[in-house]
């Protein structure tokens, strides 16, 4: 591959920061009707009255749809399929999820009716006029309550509120190894629930194009899969549907899957034959966006007399909210990360997906990886404290060594490459770990506690693990001398436009300004993986290389005809086709014109498939200062070294680490979705209650890379989109716990808000 050109800034930045971005809500659709959803005001109960007749007569109202209208049109409940086999052979499938609720309400904010009117104000007025009443029932919002004997059932057919049970590993061997260990460290902690809070709320509009095809424009991260969901749900041919996602202001996993509101907007436009659009406000986002994380884990780590790890067992109780679907799977898909970068001989884990009366959870940046890393790294820290060992030295003692690569794991993930000792040492150097003692003394002189937090993380990218994954990228030569790159991957702010253009320019030997980038429109991008799993360059970038080779091979045939030579004798370099060993040549532009004149489209339909994911890994170090008088915790320093394979664009890669780390650290210090016990009412439904991190809450990040190439794709890249979140949560909490441990606080649970920190310190005094 030709080296990618150095670049300052991103190509898309000029458009986005000057207000020229084209988001779904920016797209004009004169005369479009406005949709509004009447939502359940309780978290658990039954609809006893839903009378929309008077509301249908309100001014401006065009239609009010309820579950009965869906049934009349033959639309069944629709959700991402779930297929999990439990340790005892039990088969777990998805719970039915209706697009509109007719009777049983299972979480606050479930949609009961869809009002379509000429204006949003008229739709909202009509919603107020709908007569609705409920039989209210007690709600369960925490996994411990949901699993308690006699707890209210979220679904009557799911005793014990079990959505699914999954397990791997030799439990008998692990239990025996723990029993024989010189020391067993046990840890039980919750991992709090968060929500994506995307800068751009969810929104969509649908209309019938000329020729009768139905189009849906949405703020979404995988248009190709959404088209398939729409076709399956509404009994249509995929070719009769067009899905388009323009610029998207953040997705993080939440804007994926068969989401209710977007699908209902499409269906309403189909039923009415008129354009319909909907945009959530921030309050609606808080109660309807699928959340992330939210679990309780019980873990045990065994060690021998020399501090070598002997065995690890983990039980996870994941709060999946009110419905079990394929989107409930992040913890299961990425639990392999609990083995970490260590040589633990025996590992076993079990996961219960627990149903509660809360909005469902799904993938959120990292999608189970940050949680897995948090579990093992917190255990290692606690082991070091209990044994009186240096946590860095304890990690050194147990690391997988580079000469042991490829590593066959005792628990799921087999690593193809990596140098974990080198990553640790580089991370410590980047963090100036040797200077920590002096910085700690300075903090103590000011009456502050300073904590040092370290996390060694490893994750999967381009997966999921155990399945083949592929992506597609099409490369077209245009008659005007430009090249179109149509990617099946998707950018929702991560800089993919710049990365793909620069990669195509390097592969073709052309100036980047001759490359056109296309994404997110099923009219031109009919296949692809979309956004997810940090896979864009692993799969999509490798598919781009394949597309380039295919289009050049195709163009050589036409160039050969023009130069009266065999295609095998044609060379390509920097936009020019030349007969090898001669000065006879023809420009790419001329070849494209000749192709157009003969009715041939010069297009390389690139595809890349991998048998397994890559394993980015890193060392993240955080330092925190805590004021014991107020409980205020301040992140003072943060550094990271990541092995993401070959680094194609250091600036973009570092930006991804920054963004992921900030999201993780927001959860450590500020963010938490909370529901009222017993009634399931959302207690953190505004930015007055749900605190988001700001620039002033973060220090300058000090990041770098240690390249260990992978052989699993031609670009030798490992992925970076979720790296910051995977290491950030564990490193941030490690620093907080290190500081609190100095005053006797053990097993502190996130978030480290001032009130919680102060209370923990006060309790430790007693």
N, C-alpha and C positions, 0 to 999 in steps of 0.2 A: 504494500500500500504506500502511495505517495504521502509524505508528511503533510498533516493538516496545517494550513497557514495560521500564524499567530493572530489573535484578534483581541481588541479591547472593546468590551461591551457585547451586546447581543443584537442581532439583526432586528428582531421584533421589538426591541425596546423603543426605538424611535416612534413606532406606531402606538405602542401601548401607553407610554408615559406622556404623550402629547394628546391623549384623548381620542385617538383615531382607531382604537380597537373596535371590532365589530362583534359585540356580544349579542346573545339571542334577543334580549329586550331592546337592543338598538335597531333591530331590523324592522323596516316599515311594513305594515300590513293594513292599509286603509280599510276601515269598516270592520275590523276584526271584533268579534264579540269577546267579552271579558268573562272569565270563569272565576268562581269563588267557591270554597268548600265549607260547608257546615260540618263542624267537627265535634266529636264527643267531648263533653265537659267532665266526664268521669273516667276513671281508669279501669273499672271492672263493674259489669252489670249487664242489664238487658234493656233494649229499646222497647218501651211499652206503647209509645205513641210517636208517630212520625207523619204528620199531616202537612202536606205541601200545597194543598189545593188553593188556599187563600193566597199564598205566596206566589203562585203561578200567575195570579191576576195583577200582581204589582206592576207599576209602570216600568217599561224597559225590559222586563223579563221575557226571554225567548224560550227557555226551557229549564226545568229542574229535573235532574236525573237522580233516581234512587237505585237501590239494589234490584228492585223489581224490574226496572227498565233493562238492566243488564241481563237478568234472567230471560226476559222476553226476547232479547236479541241473541240468546244462546251463548252468552259470555259466562264462562265458569270461573271460579276462583283461580288465580294464577300466581305462581311464585317460582323462584329458582328451585329446581329439584334437589332433594337431599337423599343420599344413599350412604348410610353408615352401618357397618356391622359391628355390634358390640362384642366384647370379650367372650360372652357366653353364646354368641351366634345370633342374638336378636338383631333383626333388621329394622333400622330406623329410617323412616321417610319423612317428608315435609308435612307440616300441618297446613291445612287449607287456609289460604288467606284471600278473602274476597276483596275486590277492588273498592267496593262500597259496602259498608256494614248494614245488615238488615236487622239483626237481632242482638247477638252477643258482642259486647264491647270488651276489648281486652287491653287497651291502653288509652291514656289521655290523648286526645287529638285524632283518633281514628276518623276517617272521612265517612259521614253518613249520607250526605247529599252534595251534588254538584250543581251550583246555580250558574246559568249562562245568561248574561244580560248585555244590553247595549253599552253599559258603562259599569265600572267596578263599583261605584257608589250605589247604583241600582241593584247590583247583585248582592251587595252587603245588606242593603235594606231588606231585600227579599229573604235573606238568611235569617234576619231578625224576626220576620213574620212567620217562619215555619214553626208549627206547634210540635214540640218534642218533649218527651218525658222518659224517665228511666227508672228501673228498679236498681238501686245502687247496692253493690256488694263490697265486702272488704277486699282490699288489694294487697298483693305481695310484691315488694320491689327489690328485696335483697335475696341472694341465693340461699343464705342460711335460713331465712324465714320461709322461702318457697319449698325447701326440702324438709321442713319440720313436719312432724306427724300432725295430721289434721289441717294442714295449710289449705287455703282456698285453691282450687285447681284453675289454672289458666285455660286449659282444654280438658274437658271431662274425660276424653279418651286417653289422656296421658297421666296415669297415676304417678304421684310423687313429683309432678311437674318436670318430668324428664323429657327433654327434647331428643337426646341421644347420649349414648355412653360409648366411649372409645378407649382402647388401651393397647400398649405395645411394651415389649420387653419381657424378660424372664423374672416374674415377681418372686418366685421361690428362691432363685439364685441371688437376687438382689437382697431379699430379706435375710438370707443366710449370711451374705457378705456384711450387711449392716450389723448383724448380731455378733459377728466375729471381729468387728472393728474395735480399735482401741478408744476411739472417740466418735460419737454420733452427734452431729449438730442438727437441730430441728428448727424449722422456721414456718410460721403461719402468718400470712399477711394478705390484705386486700390490694388490688390494683384498681384504682378509681376509674369511673366512667368519664369519658370526654365526648365532645361532639366536634365535627369538622369545622364549623363556623367559616365556611368558605366565603371569601370576599364577595363573590357573586352568588346571591341566593339562587336556589333552583328556579327555573322558569322554562316555559315552553310555549310554542304556538304551532298550530296545525292548520292546513288548508288543502284544498283540492287544486292541483296544478292543471294547466291546460292538457287535455288528453285524458283526464280522469284519475291520474295517479295522486295518491294522498301523500303529503309531505309533512314531516314533523321536524321542527327546529327546536333544539333543546340544549341547555347547559349540561353536557353529558360527556363522559370520558371514553365511551366505546360505542359509536354509532352503528357499527356492523352488527354487534350482538343485540342492540336495541331493536333494529329492524327485524331480526329473527324472532325476538320476543313478541313484537307487535303482530307479526304474521301468525305465530302459534296461538296467541291469545284470541285473536279476532277472526281466525279461520281465513286468512288471506294469503295470496302468493307473495313471497318476498319482493318479486319484481314489480308489484303494484304499490310498493311503499318506498319512499325516499326519506332517509333520516340525515339531518345535517347538524353538526355542531361547529359553530364558528369559534371565536375566541372564548375561552372558558376561564373564569376567574377563580381557580382552585377547585379541586375535586377530592383528592386524597383517598379514593376508594368509595366514598359516600355516593358519588354520582355514577353509579354503575349498577347493573342488575335491573330487573323489571320493577321500576318504581311506580307506585300507584298513580300519582297525580299526572305525570307525563303521559302515561298510557291512557288515562281518562280524557285528557285534552285531545289526544288523537282520536279516540272513539267518539267524542262529542262532535268534532268536526266532520267525522264520517257520517254520523247520524243526522246532523243538521244540514250538511252540504254548505256550510259557511265557515269562514276562518274563525278560530277560537284561540285565545291566548290567556296564559296564567302566569303570574309571578308571585312567589312567596315573599311575604315581608319577613323581617328578622324574627319576630315572635313566632310566626308560623314555622320557620326553619327550626327553631328550638324544640318545638313539640312534634315535628314530623320527620326531620332528618335522622337517618339511622346513625346511631352513635358508635363508639369504639371502646376497646379494652373491657373493663368491668369484670373482675374475677376475684376469687379467693383461692389461694394455693396453700397446700401443706407439703413441705419438702423436708427430706432428710439426707444429709451428706455424711458418709463414713470416712474416717481417716485412720491410717495406721500410726504406729508410734513415731515414725519419721515424718509424718505430715503428708504422706501420699494418699490421694483419694482412692477409696476402695469400692464405693458403691453410692448410687444416687437414686432416690425414689421421689416421685412427684405426683401429687393428686391436685387436679385443677377443677374448680367449680366455676364455670363460665356462665355469667348472666347473659342469655341471648335475647332477652326481651320476650315479647308476646307470641312470636312465631318462630318455628324451627324451619329453616330453609337452607338452600345451598349457600346463602350469604352468612350463615351462622358458623362457618367452618374455619376462620383464620387461626384459632388456637390449635385445632387439630392439624391443619396443614403445616404449621411451622413450629410445633412443639419439639421437633428434633433439635432446635437451638439450645435446649436445656443442657445438652452434653457439652456445649461450649467448645473451647479450644484445649480441652484437658483429656488426659489419658485414663479417665475413670473406667475401670474394667467392666462394671455392671451397672446398667441404667434401666429403669422401668418407669412408665408414666401411665396415668389414667386420667381421662377428662370426662366430666359430666357437663353436658349442655343443659342448663336449667332455665325453664320458662318462668317469666315474671310478667307482671302487669306494667311493663315499661315499653317504650319504643324499641324495636329490634336493634341489635348491634350488628355491625358488619366489619369489613376491612377498613382500617384507618391507618394511615401512613405507617408502614412496618408490618401491620396485619399479623400479629402474633409473635413476630420476631423480637420487638422490644420487651414483651412480657417474658419470653423464654430467657433472654439475656439477663433481665432483671432478677429472675428466680435464681439462676446459678451464681451470678455475681454477688447478690446479697448473701447467699449461703457461704461463699468463700470469705467474704468480709467477716461474717459472724464467726466462722471457724477460726480465723486469724485472731479475733478478739478473745475468744474463749481459750485458745491455746497459747496466747501470749506471743504470737508470731507476727512478723512483718507481713502484711497482706501482699506486698509485692513479691517477697521471697517465697511465700506459699504458692503464689501463681507460677513463679519460675520453676518451682520444683515439680509441677504437674503438667507443664505444657507439652503438647504434641510437638515433636522435633521435626525440622524440615526434612531430615533424611528418612522419616517415617511416612512421607508422602509418596503416593496417594494413601490416605488414611481410611481404613475400614472401621467404621464406628460400631460400637456395641448398641447404638440406638439411632437408627434411621439414616442420618446424614453421613455419607461417605465423601470426604473432602478430596478434590483432585489436586489441589496445590495450595501453597501458603507457607509463610515463614513466621510463625507466631512469636518465637523468641525475639526475632529482629523487630517485629512490630511493637512489642512491649518496650524494648530498649529505646527505639526511636520515639515512641510516645512519651516516655519518661524524660528523654532529653528535650523534646519539644516543650514539655510542661515545666522544665527546670525543677524537677522533683527534688534535686539536691538543695535548692534554695528554700524549700518549704519550711524547714525548721526556723529559719530566720523570719520568714513572713508570719509564721504562727506566733513567734515571740512578740512581733510588732502588734499583732491583733490583741494578744493577751494584755499588752501594756495599755491598750485602749479599753479594756474590759470586755473584749469580744472573743467569741469562740471561733476558731478557724478549723474547718474540716477539709481533708484531702480525699477526693473520690476517684477511684480508678475502675474502669470497666473494659474488659476484653470481650469483644463481640464478634460473632460470626453469623452469617445469615445466608439465605438462599435468594438468588435473583434469576429472573428468566424462567421461572418454574411454572407450576408447583413441582416439588420433588416427586419423583416416581412416575411422572407422566411426560410424554413428549410434548414439546411446545414449538410453535412455529409462528412466523410473521411474514408479511409480504410487503415489498416496496417495488413500485413500478417506475422505470426510468424511460422517458420519452425524449427523442430528438425532435425539435421543432424547426420549421422551415425558416424562422427568423433568427436562427443561430442560438436560441436559448435551449435549456434542458429543463423538463418538468420532472420533479421528484414527488411522486404520490405515495405517501406512507400509510401503511396499515396501523402503525403505532399512532399515538395521539399525544399532543402537548396541551397541558392545562396550566402552563406557566413555567415549566421547567427548562425552557431553552432549547427544545428539540428542533425548532425551526433552524436555529443557528447551527446546531450540531449536524443535522442532516445536510444542510446546504454546504457546510465546510467539508464534510466527508465526501459528498458528491464532487465538489470542486477538486479535491485532492485526488480522487480516483480518476477523474476525467482530465486532469491537468488544465482546468479552465478557471477563469476568474469567478469568484462567488456571485458576482452581480449578473452572471449569465444563467444562474440556477433559479428556477421557480419552485416554491414549496407548496404542496397541496395536501390537506388532511381533512378528515371528518365529514366527508360527503359521500354517501353510498352511491351516488351517481357516478363518481370517478374512482372511489376507493371501495371496492366490493368485498374485500377480504382483509383480514388483519387482526392483530391482537388487541388493538386499542391501548389504553394506558393502564398499567398495573404491573406489579412485581419487579420494578426497576429493570424492565426488559427491553426498553426501546433500542438501545445500541447493541445489546447482546443479540437480539433477534432481528429487529428492524434494520439496524446498521449492517449486519451481516447479509440480510436480504438485499440491501442496497448494493452491496458489492456484487452479489449474484446478478442483479438487474443490470448493472453497468456492463458486466462481461457479456451478458446476453444481447444487449442492444448494440454493443460494439461488434459482436459477431454478425449480427443481422446487417449492420451498416457496411461491414466489409464486403458483403456480397454485392451490394449496390455500388460501392466504390470500385470493386474489381471490375464490374461491367463497364463503368465509366472510364476506367484506366486500361481496359482491355487486358486484364490480368486475372489470374486465379485468386480467389479470396484468401487462400492459404498463404499467398505471397504478400498480402497487404498488412502493413503495420499501422498502428494507431499511436499518436502521441500529441497531447495538448491540442485537441481539436482538429488534427490533420491526419488524413489517411495517405499513406505513401507506399509505393512498391518498394519492398526491401532491397537495399543496395543501390537505389536509384534516387534521382531527384524529382521523379514524376509523382505528383501528389494532388490531392483534392481536399478542400476544406469540408469540415463537418456540415456547415451551412449548405453547401452545394449538394452534398449527399442527401440532406434532409429535403431539399427542394426537389431533387430527382425522385425521391421516394414519394413525396406528395403528388407529384405529377403523374406517377404511375399507380396511384391509389394505394400505396403501401404505407402503413403507419409504423414508424421506427420506434418500437417499444420493447423494453426488456422487462418481462414480468418476473421479478426476482422473488425468491422464497428461500427461507432458511429454517431448518428444523433441527432441534437439538434433543438428544436423548435424556438430558438432565440439566439441572440448573448449575450456575456457578456459585461460588462462595466468597463474596466480599467479606473482609474482616478488618478489624481495627482496634486501636487503643485510644480510649477517650479519658481525659483527665479534667476534673472540675475542682475548683476550690471555692468554698463558701464561708462567709462570715456571718455569724449569728449574734445578735444583741440579746443576751439572756434577760435583760430587763423588760424588753418589749416583745420578744419572740420574732422580731424581724430578721428574716434570712436574706442575704444578698449574695448573688453569684458574682464572685470577684474575678475569677480567671477560668478560661476554658480553652482546651487544646485537644487536637485529635490528629492521629496518623491513620490513614486508611490504605489498605491494599485493595484497589478496585481493578487490578490488572493493569493493562496499558492505559495511561491517562490521555485521552484524545484531546480534551480541552480542559486544562487545569482550572481556568476561571469558572467555567460552568460547573465542574465537579465540586470545587470548593463551595460555590453558592448552594449547591444541593445539600452539602453537609451542614452548612449554616442553617438553612431552612428547616431541615429535619431535626437538628438539635434544638432549635428554638421551639418547635412544636412539642418535643419531648420535655424540655425544661419548663414550658408552660404548664404541663401536667404535673411536674414535680412541685412547682411553687404556687400555682394559682388555680388552674382549671379543675372543675369537678361538677359533673351533672348530678343533682340530688333530687330525690323524690320524697314526698311525704309518706311516712310509714302509715299503713292502714288505708289511706285514701289515694295514694299514687299521684298526687298533684305535683306538678313540676315546681320546685323551689328556686331553680336557677334559670329562669326563662328570659332574662335580659342581661345586658352588659353591666347592670348595677349589681348583679348577683354572680354572674359567670365572668370571672376576671380573665382577660386576655393579656398575654405578655406584650409589652411595648419595647421600643428600642432602648429606653432608659433602664429597663430591667435586665439587659444583657450586656456583658462585657464585649470587648473586641475578641473575635475568635482567632485562634492561632492554629491553622490546619496545614497538613502536608500529606505526602503520599509516599508509600513504599511499594514499588511495582513488582509484583510477582505474576507474570503472564499466565493465563490459562490456555489450555489447548482445546477447550470445548467450543470455541467459535473462532472464525478466521481473524477477527479484530483483536482477539486475546484480551477482551474486556470482561469485567465481572459485574458491572452495575453499581450505581451510586445513589439512586433516588431516595432510598430509605435508610441509607447508612447512618445519617445523623440521628434519626429517631431511634435506631436500634441501640446505639451506644449512649445516647444522651440521657435517656431516662435512668439507666443503671448508674451512670457516672454521677449525675446530679444527686440522686438519692443516696449514693455511697458517700458523697461529701457531706450531705446533711446528717446522715447517721453517724459519721465519724466525729463530727462536731458535737452532736448530742451525747454520744457515748462518753465523752469526756466528763459529763455531769451525771453519768449513770443511767441514761435513757437507752433502753433496748427495744428493738423491733418497732421502730417508728413507722407509721403508715402515711403515705402521701394523701393530700398535698401538704407541703410545708408552709402553710399559711401562718401568719403571726399568732393567731389565737391558738392553733393546734400546737405550734412549737412551744409557746409560753406554757400551755397547760401540761405538756409532757415534761418540761423542765421543772415546773412546780410540783408535779406528782413525784418526780425523782427525788426532790428535796425531802419529801415525806418518807 
